[in-house]
């Protein structure tokens, strides 16, 4: 509707509930039109198209990350069923050492000493414990399950990397933003940041907020300080917390 020149007003469904009675689409539309005529509809925040597209990417990445975690848990369940206690020795089952051991298990390597010898770095100091943890009974059934889950895990990892690349590209200045900032930039100065990149830097000043979380915040809220409408939408910081879906049960 926006390209056709219509002004979009997104109202909160809780605020436009019709009075009790028989509910029909026609009555609902008449009620909403009456509220709008009297200026009683409060407009919810609708980000521009670029931010909506970015939001699709960050939300998809979050979903794929959850699926990746679920598959990692299934792999560990298969290992437990085979009496492989890798997680009790290695802090990260899917680190460099853990992945080398898992690949060897899928290739029918059953010798605990040979498997333990695949460890790298600090884990090599725990080879005796690692050897005992790898003395399990991995059957063909277990290998089949591991191979299937492993393939899904690697596929999701590739998808997540691809999404992160797309997200990073969309954070960069657009040609229009570059055209606006370059005339005021000295020749030897670094390339100016986009409003989204500036937002990411500010969000990452908060302890515990990394690049991924900062990108999600920018996608959910936009570049707050460059948009007076956003400051009106969330005049208090607590108002915007549920909007960035960082509070349990706020989604």
Buried (B, 14 or more C-beta within 10 A) or exposed (E): EEEEEEEEEEBEEEEBEBEEEEEEEEEEEEBBEEBEEEEEBEBBBBBEEEBEEBBEBBBBBBEBBEBBEEBBEBBBEBBBBBEBBBBEBBEEBBBEBBBBBBEBBBEEBEEBEEBBBBBEEEBEEBBEBBBEBBBBEBEEEBBEBBEBBBEBBEEBBEBBEEBBEBBEEBBEBEEEBBEEBEEEEEEEEEEBBBBBBBBBEBBBEEEEBEBBBBBBBBBBBBBBEEBEEBEEBBEEEEEBEBBBBBEEEEE
